[in-house]
Structure formats: structure tokens, C-alpha cells
Amino acid sequence: MIRTAHTAALTGPEQEAIRALLDDAFDHGFSDQDWDHGLGGMHALMVEEGRLVAHGAVVQRRLLHRGRSLRAGYVESVAVAREHRRQGRASQVMAVLESHAPGFDVLALSASDIGAALYESRGWQRWRGPTSVLAPDGVRRNPEDDGGAYVLLGRADLDPDGELTCDWRDGDVW
């Protein structure tokens, strides 16, 4: 069963279970900043036999493209417990997160090499153009993030070969 809840509605034990799942799924490379990035939006929690086995979140961010500020649903913190991987759970979580698309101009995410195949199989498109961030000192190119951003096209008219700029945040900006 997948339950959705806003961060504000998550109990302390639920937040602890999510963090533990993410820490394990990312081999303890999931930082406090990464954790913070997935808060403040809607969470999809898959619980089986009383245990959290999969999670994902969609939070609001701003993306700039072709002179427009886009309201983006940004997918964060997607993970499946090791013993439950490759059984369709991530796709089920993504379907729930993608159902929020009508509330945004576009859905976006930054994919790991491992996660890219999942997103591509669901119709997400790799952003081919340059990526940048609207940093405190102005727009700054992020060539290290080129090729890692994905979008699920929505209402916005986008040119996937053009520049895509994300809003500033601590840690990984994409």
C-alpha cells in the first residue's frame, strides 16, 4: 500500500524510517542536506507488513528556462529497500509522484546512473542542454550536472537543448 502525506503530516517515527531507508539505499552517502532537499512537499510511502520498503517525495522548486520562471515539482529521495528492489516498487512510487504533475508547469529530477533507466522507462527525458543554478552571486553554469537532469514534460513549452537553471539551495543544487 502507498500512502501519501505532506512532510508536516509525517510522524517522528515515519521520518526516522524514511531517513534510515535513504541512508541504507545510498550506502550512508545521504547527507543532512540531501535529507533537507526532500522535505516540505508530498511523500509517497510504500509500507509492507508494517515496514517502509519504498519512498519518494516531490517538492516545489523554481526552474528558469527561456526567460520564464517555471513552477517545478522536483522529485527527491526515491529509494527502495535492498531486498525489495527490481520488483516494480520504484515505478509504483514514481506513478504516485507523477500524479502531482497537473499542479506544476513541469516535473524534474536529477538522476543517478542507476536511476536513469527507471526514469527513461517512464517517459522522462534527459535534459540535453546546459544546466546552471541561480546562485547568490548570479547565474552559474554547472557543467558537472549536464546530462543528469530529467524532465517530464507538462504544460510548459520547453526546449530540451536550451539552458535550464535551478534555484539555489545548500548542497547539491540539482
Secondary structure, 3 states (H helix, E strand, C coil): CEEEEEHHHCCHHHHHHHHHHHHHHCCCCCCHHHHHHCCCCEEEEEEECCEEEEEEEEEEEEEEECCEEEEEEEEEEEEECHHHCCCCHHHHHHHHHHCCHHHCCEEEEECCHHHHHHHHHCCCEECCCCEEEEECCEEEECHHHCCCEEEECCCCCCCCCCCEEEECCCCCCC
